[in-house]
Amino acid sequence: MRQLPIFTRLQLLQYNGIIRPECYVAIKGFIYDVSNNTKSYGPGKAYHKLVGKDVSRLLALNKLNLSKQSGSPNGGEWWVNPFHKENTWYIDDLNEKQHGLVEKWIGFFKKRYKIVGIIVDHEFLLSMN
């Protein structure tokens, strides 16, 4: 198995189709390249607000239709803060049904998109190498 590049959440945030041309979405720490689906994930499209983040928790809580206050570029802390609780793969506190939803999404993404990296939780982990 090939070794995957490691990203911090701040680095992942750049892969949003605007700062960098690629669009990446992470689930449970694995980063998927969704760049070939610009109809859904490109700038200004329905799921662009999910790009550049780990969306495990959002998927588990079924928060794909984010309101202006909770997910748009003009509002909602999780959108602009890569360390907000909604931008995380931490789902240990969720129930079995919610874990099942995440696993279904992982299956969906694995069938359609290539895994291009993994995300580390803390920025300092990379500085230690």
C-alpha positions as CSV (number, residue, x, y, z in Angstrom):
1,M,0.0,0.0,0.0
2,R,1.4,3.4,-0.9
3,Q,2.0,6.0,1.8
4,L,-0.5,8.8,1.7
5,P,0.6,12.4,2.2
6,I,-0.3,14.0,5.6
7,F,-2.3,17.2,5.8
8,T,-3.2,19.4,8.7
9,R,-6.7,20.8,8.8
10,L,-5.3,24.2,7.9
11,Q,-3.6,22.7,4.8
12,L,-6.8,20.9,3.9
13,L,-8.7,24.1,4.0
14,Q,-6.7,25.4,1.0
15,Y,-8.0,22.6,-1.3
16,N,-11.3,24.3,-1.8
17,G,-11.3,25.0,-5.6
18,I,-10.5,28.6,-4.9
19,I,-7.2,28.9,-3.1
20,R,-6.0,25.7,-4.8
21,P,-7.7,24.2,-7.9
22,E,-8.4,20.8,-6.2
23,C,-11.4,20.1,-4.1
24,Y,-10.8,17.8,-1.2
25,V,-13.3,16.4,1.4
26,A,-12.2,14.4,4.4
27,I,-14.2,11.7,6.3
28,K,-12.7,10.1,9.4
29,G,-9.3,11.5,8.6
30,F,-9.1,10.2,5.0
31,I,-9.1,12.8,2.3
32,Y,-11.0,12.3,-0.9
33,D,-10.4,14.2,-4.2
34,V,-13.8,15.3,-5.4
35,S,-12.4,17.7,-8.0
36,N,-13.9,15.7,-10.9
37,N,-17.4,16.5,-9.5
38,T,-17.4,20.3,-9.8
39,K,-21.1,20.3,-10.5
40,S,-21.6,19.4,-6.8
41,Y,-18.4,20.5,-5.0
42,G,-17.1,23.4,-7.1
43,P,-17.2,27.0,-5.9
44,G,-20.8,28.2,-5.6
45,K,-22.3,24.7,-5.9
46,A,-24.5,22.9,-3.4
47,Y,-21.8,20.9,-1.5
48,H,-18.9,23.4,-1.9
49,K,-19.3,24.3,1.8
50,L,-18.1,20.8,2.7
51,V,-14.9,21.1,0.7
52,G,-11.6,21.6,2.5
53,K,-12.9,20.1,5.7
54,D,-13.4,16.8,7.6
55,V,-17.1,16.3,7.4
56,S,-17.5,13.1,9.4
57,R,-19.5,14.8,12.2
58,L,-21.7,16.7,9.7
59,L,-22.5,13.5,7.9
60,A,-23.3,11.6,11.1
61,L,-25.6,14.4,12.2
62,N,-27.1,14.7,8.7
63,K,-26.2,18.3,8.4
64,L,-25.7,18.5,4.7
65,N,-28.2,21.3,4.2
66,L,-26.5,24.0,6.2
67,S,-28.2,27.2,7.0
68,K,-26.6,30.6,6.4
69,Q,-25.9,30.8,10.1
70,S,-24.4,27.4,10.5
71,G,-22.4,26.9,7.3
72,S,-22.1,29.7,4.8
73,P,-19.0,31.8,4.1
74,N,-20.8,34.8,5.7
75,G,-21.8,33.0,8.9
76,G,-21.2,30.1,11.2
77,E,-17.9,29.5,13.0
78,W,-17.3,26.0,11.6
79,W,-17.1,27.4,8.1
80,V,-14.2,29.7,8.8
81,N,-12.5,27.9,11.8
82,P,-10.8,24.6,10.9
83,F,-10.7,23.7,14.6
84,H,-14.4,24.1,15.2
85,K,-16.1,20.9,16.5
86,E,-18.1,20.5,13.2
87,N,-14.8,20.2,11.3
88,T,-13.7,16.9,12.8
89,W,-13.8,13.2,12.5
90,Y,-14.5,12.8,16.2
91,I,-17.8,10.9,16.4
92,D,-17.2,8.6,19.4
93,D,-20.0,10.4,21.3
94,L,-22.6,9.6,18.6
95,N,-25.0,6.7,18.5
96,E,-24.9,3.6,16.5
97,K,-27.3,4.9,13.8
98,Q,-25.1,8.0,13.3
99,H,-22.0,5.8,13.0
100,G,-23.8,3.8,10.4
101,L,-24.5,6.9,8.4
102,V,-20.8,7.8,8.3
103,E,-19.9,4.3,7.2
104,K,-22.5,4.5,4.3
105,W,-21.0,7.8,3.3
106,I,-17.5,6.3,3.4
107,G,-18.7,3.6,1.0
108,F,-20.2,6.2,-1.3
109,F,-17.0,8.2,-1.4
110,K,-14.7,5.2,-1.8
111,K,-16.7,4.1,-4.9
112,R,-16.5,7.5,-6.6
113,Y,-13.3,9.3,-5.4
114,K,-9.7,8.6,-4.9
115,I,-8.1,8.9,-1.4
116,V,-5.3,11.4,-1.7
117,G,-4.1,11.9,1.9
118,I,-4.8,11.7,5.6
119,I,-5.4,14.4,8.0
120,V,-3.7,14.9,11.4
121,D,-5.6,16.4,14.3
122,H,-3.0,18.7,15.6
123,E,-0.9,21.2,13.7
124,F,2.2,20.6,15.9
125,L,2.4,16.9,14.9
126,L,3.9,17.9,11.5
127,S,6.3,20.3,13.0
128,M,7.8,17.5,15.1
129,N,8.9,15.6,12.0
